[in-house]
Amino acid sequence: MGRGTNTNNLFSGRFGSSQGVRDLDWGDVERILIRQHGKLNLNQIRSELKPLLELKGEAEALSKLDQKLEIVERRLRAKP
């Protein structure tokens, strides 16, 4: 996908609550993934996000991100 996209644009403040990632935050992430489709450097996002999530004990959130990416891809392919 795109090059040079800063992960801060995608995830700023999304992983700061003590309750973990809220569902509303995932909705926000999904909308950003749709708007920025093809412009994000997903390899960079994953590589920078993974150690942060591990530190928070929320490594499973990376799988949730992958699920959201699949949902977005399906939705965009289904559009006429």
N, C-alpha and C positions, 0 to 999 in steps of 0.2 A: 504494500500500500504506500501511501505518501511518505515523504522523507522529511525529517526535521521537526515533526510535530512534538511539542513539549508535552509530557505527560501531565504537567500541572494544569494545562488547559482542560484536560479531560476529567481529571480526578481531584482537583483542588478541593480540599475540605470534605471529601466524600468518605474518608475512612477515619475521621477524628472522634466519633462518638464512642462512649464507653459501651454502648449496646451493640456495637458493630455496625455493619452497613444496613441501613434501613431500606425497606422496600421502596419508599419514595425516592431514595437516592438511586436505586437501580433503574427506576423509571427515567430519572434524569440522564443516567448513563446511556440508556437505550436511545433516548431522543438525540443525544449528542452523537452516538454512533451512526444514527440515520443521517443527521445533518452533515457530518464530517466524513461520510462514506467515501472511501478511496483516497482520503487525504491524511489518514492517521498512519503512523509508523507503529504497527501493532507489536512487532518484535521488540522495539524499544520500550513500549508501554509495559509489556509483560516482564521484560528483564529488570526494569526499574521498580515495578510494582511488587514483584515476587518477594524480594527480601523485606520490604516494608510490611507486607501482609504476614510473613513468617514471624516478624518481630511482634506483631500484634496478636499472634496466635489465630489468624484468620486466613490461612493458606487456601482454604476451600473457596474463598472469594474469587480466586483466579479461575476456577472451574465455572463459577457463576458468570464471570465475564465471557468465557468461551461460549456458554449457553446463550447469552445475550447476543453475541456476534452471530451465532447460527440463526437465531430468530430474525435478526436484522437482515441477514443475507436472504433468507426465505421470503421475507416481506418485500424486499426490493426486487427480487426475481419475479414475484407474483404480480407486480404492478404492470399495467398495460403500457 
